C-alpha cells in the first residue's frame, strides 16, 4: 500500500482519509478512482490529484494490468481566530 499525506504546517486540524485506486491497463497507463471516500467531493478530488501526481514518483515501473491502492490523508486546519491585515508601512 502506498501512502500520500496532504498536511498543513501548523495548528490542530481535522484529518480525513480517502483510499484511491490506480489501475494500469495492458500498456501500463494508469487511471484513478476512489475506493473509499473521504466524505466530501472536494476532498476526493484532492485525493485523486495527489495520488495521480505522486504515483510516478512512488512506482517507477508500474506493472501492466495491476491495481495499486493509495491511502491519502487530508488535513483541514481551522481558520485563525485573528487575521492579520498585513504589514503597515
VEXTOR-811310 format. One record per residue: x, y, z of N, C-alpha, C, O in turn; chain; residue number from 0; residue in three letters. Coordinates in Angstrom, 2 decimals. Atoms other than C-alpha are relative to their C-alpha. Layout:
<pts>
+---------+---------+---------+---------+---------+---------+---------+---------+---------+---------+---------+---------+------+------+------+
!      nx !      ny !      nz !     cax !     cay !     caz !      cx !      cy !      cz !      ox !      oy !      oz ! seke ! tilo ! papa !
+---------+---------+---------+---------+---------+---------+---------+---------+---------+---------+---------+---------+------+------+------+
!       X !       Y !       Z !       X !       Y !       Z !       X !       Y !       Z !       X !       Y !       Z !    A !  NUM !  ALA !
...
+---------+---------+---------+---------+---------+---------+---------+---------+---------+---------+---------+---------+------+------+------+
</pts>
This chain:
<pts>
+---------+---------+---------+---------+---------+---------+---------+---------+---------+---------+---------+---------+------+------+------+
!      nx !      ny !      nz !     cax !     cay !     caz !      cx !      cy !      cz !      ox !      oy !      oz ! seke ! tilo ! papa !
+---------+---------+---------+---------+---------+---------+---------+---------+---------+---------+---------+---------+------+------+------+
!    0.85 !   -1.18 !    0.00 !    0.00 !    0.00 !    0.00 !    0.89 !    1.23 !    0.00 !    1.82 !    1.34 !    0.80 !    A !    0 !  UNK !
!   -0.72 !   -1.26 !    0.07 !    1.33 !    3.41 !   -0.95 !   -0.76 !    1.02 !    0.86 !   -1.94 !    0.83 !    1.15 !    A !    1 !  UNK !
!    0.66 !   -1.00 !   -0.85 !    0.58 !    6.48 !    1.16 !    0.43 !    1.40 !   -0.39 !    1.61 !    1.64 !   -0.68 !    A !    2 !  UNK !
!   -0.26 !   -1.40 !    0.30 !    0.31 !   10.20 !    0.46 !   -0.68 !    0.81 !    1.10 !   -1.78 !    0.47 !    1.53 !    A !    3 !  UNK !
!    0.62 !   -0.87 !   -1.01 !   -0.34 !   12.92 !    3.01 !    0.02 !    1.44 !   -0.48 !    1.04 !    1.94 !   -0.96 !    A !    4 !  UNK !
!    0.10 !   -1.42 !    0.30 !   -1.55 !   16.44 !    2.36 !   -0.30 !    0.66 !    1.34 !   -1.42 !    0.58 !    1.84 !    A !    5 !  UNK !
!    0.15 !   -0.52 !   -1.35 !   -1.00 !   18.26 !    5.61 !    0.34 !    1.48 !    0.06 !    1.19 !    1.98 !   -0.68 !    A !    6 !  UNK !
!   -0.35 !   -1.39 !   -0.29 !   -0.99 !   21.83 !    6.85 !    1.22 !    0.01 !    0.88 !    1.59 !   -1.03 !    1.44 !    A !    7 !  UNK !
!   -1.24 !   -0.06 !   -0.77 !    2.10 !   23.03 !    8.65 !   -0.21 !    0.26 !    1.48 !    0.68 !   -0.04 !    2.28 !    A !    8 !  UNK !
!    0.16 !   -0.31 !   -1.42 !    0.60 !   24.15 !   11.94 !   -1.45 !   -0.10 !    0.41 !   -2.36 !   -0.15 !   -0.43 !    A !    9 !  UNK !
!    1.35 !   -0.01 !   -0.55 !   -2.41 !   24.04 !   14.20 !   -0.60 !   -1.38 !    0.07 !   -0.10 !   -2.35 !   -0.50 !    A !   10 !  UNK !
!    0.74 !    1.24 !   -0.11 !   -4.86 !   21.34 !   15.11 !   -1.04 !    0.00 !   -1.11 !   -1.71 !    1.01 !   -1.35 !    A !   11 !  UNK !
!    0.93 !    0.03 !    1.10 !   -6.97 !   20.21 !   12.25 !   -0.78 !   -1.29 !   -0.06 !   -0.55 !   -2.22 !    0.70 !    A !   12 !  UNK !
!    0.83 !    1.15 !    0.24 !   -9.50 !   17.74 !   11.03 !    0.65 !   -0.83 !   -1.10 !    0.86 !   -0.32 !   -2.20 !    A !   13 !  UNK !
!   -0.65 !    0.85 !    0.99 !   -7.88 !   14.80 !    9.20 !   -1.01 !   -0.98 !   -0.57 !   -1.69 !   -1.69 !    0.17 !    A !   14 !  UNK !
!    0.87 !    0.95 !    0.71 !   -9.85 !   12.85 !    6.60 !    0.89 !   -0.91 !   -0.84 !    1.99 !   -0.52 !   -1.25 !    A !   15 !  UNK !
!   -0.76 !    0.96 !    0.79 !   -8.67 !    9.78 !    4.72 !   -0.85 !   -0.51 !   -1.15 !   -2.02 !   -0.86 !   -0.97 !    A !   16 !  UNK !
!    0.63 !    0.60 !    1.18 !   -9.55 !    8.62 !    1.22 !    0.93 !   -1.09 !   -0.50 !    2.15 !   -0.98 !   -0.39 !    A !   17 !  UNK !
!   -0.83 !    1.04 !    0.63 !   -8.37 !    5.45 !   -0.47 !   -0.24 !    0.08 !   -1.49 !   -1.37 !    0.00 !   -1.96 !    A !   18 !  UNK !
!    0.05 !   -0.17 !    1.45 !   -7.57 !    5.85 !   -4.15 !    0.53 !   -1.26 !   -0.66 !    1.56 !   -1.80 !   -0.25 !    A !   19 !  UNK !
!   -0.48 !    1.12 !    0.80 !   -7.26 !    3.02 !   -6.63 !    0.62 !    0.53 !   -1.28 !    0.09 !    1.44 !   -1.91 !    A !   20 !  UNK !
!   -0.63 !   -0.32 !    1.29 !   -4.90 !    3.28 !   -9.56 !    0.17 !   -1.32 !   -0.74 !    0.94 !   -2.19 !   -0.33 !    A !   21 !  UNK !
!   -0.06 !    1.22 !    0.81 !   -5.39 !    0.62 !  -12.20 !    0.79 !    0.30 !   -1.27 !    0.55 !    1.30 !   -1.95 !    A !   22 !  UNK !
!   -0.76 !   -0.15 !    1.24 !   -2.91 !    0.19 !  -15.02 !   -0.60 !   -0.93 !   -1.06 !   -1.03 !   -2.04 !   -0.75 !    A !   23 !  UNK !
!    0.54 !    0.82 !    1.09 !   -4.05 !   -1.08 !  -18.40 !    1.11 !   -0.87 !   -0.60 !    2.21 !   -0.96 !   -0.05 !    A !   24 !  UNK !
!   -0.95 !    0.92 !    0.64 !   -2.28 !   -3.51 !  -20.76 !    1.27 !    0.72 !   -0.46 !    2.31 !    0.08 !   -0.65 !    A !   25 !  UNK !
!   -1.17 !   -0.78 !    0.41 !    0.08 !   -0.68 !  -21.81 !    0.70 !    0.65 !    1.19 !    1.72 !    1.33 !    1.02 !    A !   26 !  UNK !
!   -0.59 !   -0.60 !   -1.19 !    0.82 !    0.38 !  -18.22 !   -0.51 !    1.40 !    0.29 !   -0.01 !    2.06 !    1.21 !    A !   27 !  UNK !
!    0.55 !   -1.34 !   -0.21 !   -1.24 !    3.60 !  -18.49 !   -0.94 !   -0.03 !    1.22 !   -1.85 !   -0.85 !    1.28 !    A !   28 !  UNK !
!    0.82 !    0.02 !   -1.21 !   -2.77 !    4.46 !  -15.08 !   -1.30 !    0.79 !   -0.14 !   -1.38 !    1.78 !   -0.86 !    A !   29 !  UNK !
!    1.24 !   -0.76 !   -0.17 !   -6.34 !    5.54 !  -14.34 !   -0.38 !   -0.07 !    1.47 !   -0.20 !   -1.11 !    2.12 !    A !   30 !  UNK !
!    0.28 !   -0.09 !   -1.43 !   -7.52 !    6.67 !  -10.91 !   -1.50 !   -0.02 !    0.29 !   -2.31 !    0.40 !   -0.54 !    A !   31 !  UNK !
!    1.37 !    0.00 !   -0.46 !  -10.74 !    6.15 !   -8.98 !   -0.01 !   -0.08 !    1.53 !    0.97 !   -0.52 !    2.14 !    A !   32 !  UNK !
!    0.13 !    0.03 !   -1.46 !  -11.98 !    6.46 !   -5.39 !   -0.49 !   -1.38 !    0.43 !   -1.49 !   -1.88 !   -0.08 !    A !   33 !  UNK !
!    0.45 !    1.26 !   -0.60 !  -12.21 !    3.21 !   -3.42 !   -0.82 !    0.32 !    1.25 !   -1.94 !   -0.16 !    1.40 !    A !   34 !  UNK !
!    0.69 !   -0.42 !   -1.22 !  -13.15 !    4.77 !   -0.06 !    0.03 !    1.53 !    0.05 !    1.10 !    2.14 !    0.03 !    A !   35 !  UNK !
!    0.11 !   -1.45 !    0.01 !  -14.41 !    8.34 !    0.04 !    0.44 !    0.62 !    1.32 !    0.34 !    0.01 !    2.39 !    A !   36 !  UNK !
!   -0.33 !   -0.78 !   -1.19 !  -13.15 !   10.98 !    2.45 !   -1.25 !    0.64 !    0.57 !   -1.20 !    1.24 !    1.65 !    A !   37 !  UNK !
!    1.26 !   -0.55 !   -0.48 !  -16.78 !   12.06 !    2.79 !   -0.35 !    1.34 !   -0.60 !   -1.37 !    1.93 !   -0.25 !    A !   38 !  UNK !
!    0.24 !   -1.30 !    0.60 !  -16.54 !   15.20 !    0.68 !    0.52 !   -0.03 !   -1.44 !    1.62 !   -0.53 !   -1.69 !    A !   39 !  UNK !
!   -0.40 !    0.04 !    1.42 !  -16.41 !   15.66 !   -3.12 !    1.32 !    0.71 !   -0.26 !    2.17 !    0.20 !   -1.00 !    A !   40 !  UNK !
!   -1.24 !   -0.75 !    0.21 !  -13.67 !   18.29 !   -2.98 !    1.20 !   -0.75 !    0.58 !    2.28 !   -0.76 !   -0.03 !    A !   41 !  UNK !
!   -1.09 !    0.78 !   -0.58 !  -11.55 !   16.14 !   -0.66 !    0.34 !   -1.20 !   -0.88 !    1.51 !   -1.54 !   -1.04 !    A !   42 !  UNK !
!   -0.24 !    1.13 !    0.90 !  -11.99 !   13.19 !   -3.01 !    0.75 !    0.44 !   -1.25 !    1.66 !   -0.26 !   -1.71 !    A !   43 !  UNK !
!   -0.73 !   -0.53 !    1.16 !  -10.88 !   15.32 !   -5.97 !    1.46 !    0.29 !    0.35 !    2.37 !    0.00 !   -0.43 !    A !   44 !  UNK !
!   -1.35 !   -0.29 !   -0.47 !   -7.87 !   16.47 !   -3.97 !    0.80 !   -1.29 !    0.15 !    1.97 !   -1.35 !   -0.22 !    A !   45 !  UNK !
!   -0.66 !    1.29 !   -0.19 !   -7.05 !   12.86 !   -3.08 !    0.38 !   -0.62 !   -1.35 !    1.48 !   -1.15 !   -1.50 !    A !   46 !  UNK !
!   -0.29 !    0.53 !    1.33 !   -7.28 !   11.78 !   -6.74 !    1.19 !    0.72 !   -0.64 !    2.07 !    0.09 !   -1.23 !    A !   47 !  UNK !
!   -1.10 !   -0.81 !    0.57 !   -4.99 !   14.64 !   -7.82 !    1.33 !   -0.34 !    0.68 !    2.35 !   -0.52 !    0.01 !    A !   48 !  UNK !
!   -1.23 !    0.30 !   -0.75 !   -2.46 !   13.91 !   -5.06 !    0.53 !   -1.39 !   -0.35 !    1.74 !   -1.57 !   -0.53 !    A !   49 !  UNK !
!   -0.42 !    1.36 !    0.33 !   -2.40 !   10.19 !   -5.83 !    0.57 !   -0.07 !   -1.42 !    1.58 !   -0.73 !   -1.67 !    A !   50 !  UNK !
!   -0.48 !   -0.01 !    1.40 !   -2.01 !   10.83 !   -9.58 !    1.39 !    0.61 !   -0.11 !    2.24 !    0.11 !   -0.85 !    A !   51 !  UNK !
!   -1.30 !   -0.67 !    0.07 !    0.90 !   13.21 !   -9.01 !    1.10 !   -0.80 !    0.68 !    2.24 !   -0.79 !    0.21 !    A !   52 !  UNK !
!   -1.04 !    0.71 !   -0.74 !    2.72 !   11.01 !   -6.50 !    0.28 !   -1.39 !   -0.58 !    1.35 !   -1.95 !   -0.34 !    A !   53 !  UNK !
!   -0.16 !    1.37 !    0.52 !    2.21 !    7.70 !   -8.34 !    1.28 !   -0.20 !   -0.81 !    1.99 !   -1.17 !   -0.54 !    A !   54 !  UNK !
!   -1.23 !    0.23 !    0.78 !    5.05 !    8.13 !  -10.91 !    1.27 !    0.06 !    0.84 !    2.26 !   -0.60 !    0.51 !    A !   55 !  UNK !
!   -1.18 !   -0.06 !   -0.87 !    7.48 !    9.03 !   -8.11 !    0.13 !   -1.25 !    0.87 !    1.23 !   -1.70 !    1.17 !    A !   56 !  UNK !
!   -0.02 !    1.14 !   -0.90 !    6.48 !    6.09 !   -5.94 !    0.14 !   -1.33 !   -0.74 !    0.71 !   -2.29 !   -0.21 !    A !   57 !  UNK !
!   -0.05 !    1.24 !    0.78 !    6.15 !    3.46 !   -8.68 !    0.70 !    0.32 !   -1.31 !    0.09 !    0.82 !   -2.25 !    A !   58 !  UNK !
!   -0.81 !   -0.37 !    1.18 !    8.95 !    3.86 !  -11.21 !   -0.39 !   -0.79 !   -1.25 !   -0.45 !   -0.22 !   -2.34 !    A !   59 !  UNK !
!    0.38 !    0.84 !    1.13 !    7.92 !    0.94 !  -13.43 !   -1.28 !   -0.76 !    0.37 !   -1.20 !   -1.88 !    0.87 !    A !   60 !  UNK !
!    1.25 !    0.65 !   -0.38 !    4.22 !    0.14 !  -12.93 !   -0.23 !   -1.30 !   -0.77 !    0.08 !   -1.41 !   -1.96 !    A !   61 !  UNK !
!    0.35 !    1.26 !    0.64 !    3.07 !   -3.38 !  -13.63 !   -1.21 !    0.21 !   -0.91 !   -2.05 !    1.06 !   -0.63 !    A !   62 !  UNK !
!    1.13 !   -0.08 !    0.90 !    0.64 !   -3.86 !  -16.51 !   -1.18 !   -0.76 !    0.60 !   -0.99 !   -1.77 !    1.27 !    A !   63 !  UNK !
!    1.22 !    0.63 !   -0.49 !   -2.97 !   -4.76 !  -15.68 !    0.06 !   -0.26 !    1.50 !   -0.20 !   -1.37 !    1.96 !    A !   64 !  UNK !
!   -0.19 !    0.16 !   -1.45 !   -2.38 !   -4.14 !  -11.98 !   -0.79 !    1.08 !    0.73 !   -1.01 !    2.18 !    0.21 !    A !   65 !  UNK !
!    0.71 !   -0.95 !   -0.84 !   -4.31 !   -2.43 !   -9.18 !    0.90 !    0.41 !    1.15 !    1.39 !   -0.43 !    1.91 !    A !   66 !  UNK !
!   -0.73 !   -0.57 !   -1.13 !   -2.48 !   -0.14 !   -6.77 !   -0.99 !    0.74 !    0.87 !   -1.93 !    1.35 !    0.36 !    A !   67 !  UNK !
!    0.85 !   -0.74 !   -0.92 !   -4.12 !    1.29 !   -3.67 !    0.86 !    1.00 !    0.75 !    1.93 !    0.67 !    1.25 !    A !   68 !  UNK !
!   -0.73 !   -1.06 !   -0.68 !   -3.01 !    4.59 !   -2.18 !   -0.92 !    0.65 !    1.03 !   -2.02 !    1.09 !    0.69 !    A !   69 !  UNK !
!    0.76 !   -0.67 !   -1.06 !   -4.25 !    5.97 !    1.14 !    0.48 !    1.44 !    0.06 !    1.68 !    1.70 !    0.18 !    A !   70 !  UNK !
!   -0.33 !   -1.42 !    0.01 !   -4.38 !    9.77 !    1.11 !   -0.64 !    0.64 !    1.24 !   -1.85 !    0.57 !    1.42 !    A !   71 !  UNK !
!    0.47 !   -0.73 !   -1.17 !   -4.67 !   11.77 !    4.36 !   -0.08 !    1.48 !   -0.35 !    0.87 !    2.06 !   -0.86 !    A !   72 !  UNK !
!    0.22 !   -1.41 !    0.30 !   -6.12 !   15.26 !    4.00 !   -0.33 !    0.70 !    1.31 !   -1.25 !    0.30 !    2.03 !    A !   73 !  UNK !
!    0.22 !   -0.71 !   -1.26 !   -5.93 !   17.71 !    6.89 !   -0.48 !    1.42 !   -0.28 !    0.12 !    2.15 !   -1.07 !    A !   74 !  UNK !
!    0.55 !   -1.36 !    0.09 !   -8.04 !   20.85 !    7.17 !    0.30 !    0.71 !    1.31 !   -0.16 !    0.28 !    2.37 !    A !   75 !  UNK !
!   -0.26 !   -0.80 !   -1.18 !   -6.73 !   23.43 !    9.58 !   -1.13 !    1.00 !    0.17 !   -1.63 !    1.54 !   -0.81 !    A !   76 !  UNK !
!    1.05 !   -1.00 !   -0.22 !   -9.33 !   25.67 !   11.22 !    0.50 !    1.40 !   -0.35 !    1.70 !    1.67 !   -0.31 !    A !   77 !  UNK !
!   -0.35 !   -1.39 !    0.30 !   -9.41 !   29.32 !   10.23 !    0.54 !    0.66 !    1.26 !    0.03 !    0.40 !    2.35 !    A !   78 !  UNK !
!   -0.52 !   -0.68 !   -1.18 !   -7.34 !   31.50 !   12.56 !   -1.06 !    0.94 !    0.58 !   -1.87 !    1.52 !   -0.15 !    A !   79 !  UNK !
!    0.98 !   -0.87 !   -0.67 !   -9.36 !   33.43 !   15.13 !    0.25 !    1.46 !   -0.32 !   -0.68 !    2.25 !   -0.45 !    A !   80 !  UNK !
!   -0.36 !   -1.38 !    0.28 !   -7.48 !   36.63 !   14.40 !    0.79 !    0.04 !   -1.30 !    1.84 !   -0.61 !   -1.41 !    A !   81 !  UNK !
!   -0.72 !   -0.12 !    1.27 !   -6.46 !   37.52 !   10.87 !    0.77 !    1.31 !    0.00 !    0.24 !    2.37 !    0.36 !    A !   82 !  UNK !
!   -0.78 !   -1.24 !    0.11 !   -3.66 !   39.98 !   10.36 !   -0.36 !    0.68 !   -1.30 !   -0.67 !    0.02 !   -2.29 !    A !   83 !  UNK !
!    0.34 !   -0.77 !    1.19 !   -4.31 !   42.73 !    7.88 !    1.22 !    0.29 !   -0.85 !    1.15 !    1.05 !   -1.81 !    A !   84 !  UNK !
!   -1.22 !   -0.24 !    0.75 !   -0.76 !   42.66 !    6.63 !    0.85 !    1.03 !    0.69 !    0.42 !    1.67 !    1.65 !    A !   85 !  UNK !
!   -0.94 !   -0.94 !   -0.60 !    2.22 !   44.79 !    7.43 !   -0.30 !    1.41 !   -0.44 !   -0.47 !    1.68 !   -1.63 !    A !   86 !  UNK !
!    0.21 !   -1.42 !    0.33 !    1.63 !   48.52 !    7.61 !    1.34 !    0.70 !   -0.02 !    2.18 !    0.51 !    0.86 !    A !   87 !  UNK !
!   -1.27 !   -0.73 !    0.10 !    4.44 !   50.77 !    6.47 !   -0.20 !    1.48 !    0.15 !    0.77 !    2.24 !    0.09 !    A !   88 !  UNK !
+---------+---------+---------+---------+---------+---------+---------+---------+---------+---------+---------+---------+------+------+------+
</pts>
